[in-house]
């Protein structure tokens, strides 16, 4: 989700409070992303990726360019509009706050700061938005329970995921088990396959390299474990929703 990105870059556009009822709206291709905290709501957001029921104390992130409908008997929220420059998704992301009072307080502060527009308010609002991102991360953090049977293999993945010749056989060997058994234990422990985990690590590394501005896209692919740029580009688009070149253009913009 958006708050899992280590360093989000954005341009803050607006902060406003909405109090609506009997809502029936369709939004098409908005050129900004929206992050909202609903303190009183019974709403349904529908997009191609699915349906999302948002109620009291729910946060919702709607990316730019997404077509979606919103229907609600009541929908009261504080919403932040921004251009997100280094995070891309084609899905609505939402969750119920575990400690809604903390998040509501932060959203109230950024709303007040934006409306008062005192000297330096843009920087203060940006700082508050980073606090909101941090709180979202804290309230969704799930500590990983390490499985002693596969920990050596998990550590080996982290140390060698950039190696283009990394094999599942070599990974499983670190824990003295077959590939099939390792995959089974890894999926049970982490909720994804080890191969998908490796791809995720490689793509995050690629994003970090692109963000530095020091490497060509082919160099990024090589440094992320891909000898074949085309294969890298396909995997990148699957994970990030855009091609490496489009991501680079967006980041530079």
PyMOL commands that set and color helices and strands:
alter all, ss='L'
color gray80, all
select helices_A, chain A and resi 2-4+100-116+121-140+151-160+168-173+179-190+194-212+217-223+229-240+244-252
alter helices_A, ss='H'
color red, helices_A
select strands_A, chain A and resi 10-27+33-47+50-55+58-62+68-84+93-96
alter strands_A, ss='S'
color yellow, strands_A
deselect
rebuild
show_as cartoon
